[in-house]
Amino acid sequence: MTGSAKTTRREFLTKACELSAAGFVTAFAWGSLSLRDANARWMPRPPGAVDGKDFLALCSRCGQCVTSCPYETLRLAGPFDPAPGGTPFFVPEEIPCYMCKDIPCVKACPTGALSPALTGISDARMGIAVVDPASCLSHQGLRCEVCYRACPFIDSAIAIGVSVREGDAIHAVFEPLVDPEKCVGCGLCVQRCVVSDPQVAIEIVRDYGEARRRIDEEQAKHVSNPWAG
């Protein structure tokens, strides 16, 4: 075998090893991303986002909904973000959904991941706000009502309930109560919440079941409950 033939064979084997290694790395990377996406924490999505796996199947990660948002609310998930890679989401504490009446993000979506059936922003269901009584100032006896005033559906999605302060028969507590059937999950209440340490006193959760369970636990303590009955 000539020297040139040996060199050619060596080059071929080297190239084959490089391609094999590259393929392994690529497969490992895609596998890691898939695993990360499967275990990704839920984050609020744009108005009109279809449910669960249907959204992940339909969303092309094109970013057109992101660029169409006039408030820069939406972002595409990167490698270190909690949402599935490349999908649009928003962080209510930073920039909430400002409830555009013409819903430009839905109009910009080319795949139906943001359903064109959503024609009114009040019908959006991006999540449900839930108050943490351990952090909420109103639950501590202070008259705050910031989240209540921030809500675009005041006295509908959020109302003020009255309860008796534990161990105090004289002073009442005026607490924000969220109706999960009317809350759209825009996050305006979250962004305006004056509590920030260690976290805001109100958050957006994914679905009705989780919100209803938390809210029912709290409302069982109320003397006056606007959603009772």
CORZI-V369145 format. One record per pair of residues at least 12 apart in sequence whose C-alpha atoms are under 6 Angstrom apart, sorted by the first residue. I is the first residue (numbers start at 1). GAP is how many residues later the second one is. D is the distance in whole Angstrom. If there is no record, write none. Layout:
I,GAP,D / I,GAP,D
This chain:
37,47,4 / 40,42,6 / 40,43,5 / 40,44,6 / 41,41,5 / 41,42,6 / 43,40,6 / 44,45,6 / 44,46,6 / 44,82,6 / 45,44,4 / 45,81,6 / 47,77,5 / 47,79,6 / 48,66,5 / 48,67,5 / 48,70,6 / 48,76,6 / 49,64,6 / 49,65,4 / 50,63,6 / 55,58,5 / 58,55,5 / 59,54,5 / 61,25,5 / 61,26,5 / 64,44,6 / 65,40,4 / 65,43,6 / 65,44,6 / 68,36,6 / 68,37,6 / 73,17,6 / 73,22,5 / 74,15,6 / 74,16,5 / 75,13,5 / 75,14,6 / 76,12,4 / 92,95,5 / 92,99,6 / 93,97,6 / 93,98,4 / 96,90,6 / 96,91,5 / 96,92,5 / 97,89,5 / 101,20,6 / 124,60,5 / 125,59,5 / 126,58,6 / 126,59,5 / 127,58,4 / 127,77,6 / 127,78,6 / 127,79,5 / 128,52,6 / 128,55,6 / 128,57,5 / 128,76,5 / 128,77,5 / 129,56,6 / 129,74,5 / 129,75,4 / 130,72,5 / 130,73,5 / 131,70,6 / 131,71,4 / 132,69,5 / 132,70,6 / 135,66,5 / 136,65,5 / 138,37,5 / 141,32,5 / 147,42,4 / 147,46,6 / 150,39,5 / 151,38,6 / 157,21,6 / 157,22,5 / 157,25,5 / 157,26,5 / 158,19,5 / 158,20,5 / 159,17,6 / 159,18,5 / 160,15,5 / 160,16,5 / 160,17,6 / 161,13,6 / 161,14,5 / 161,63,6 / 161,64,5 / 162,12,5 / 162,62,5 / 163,59,5 / 163,60,5 / 190,12,6 / 190,13,6
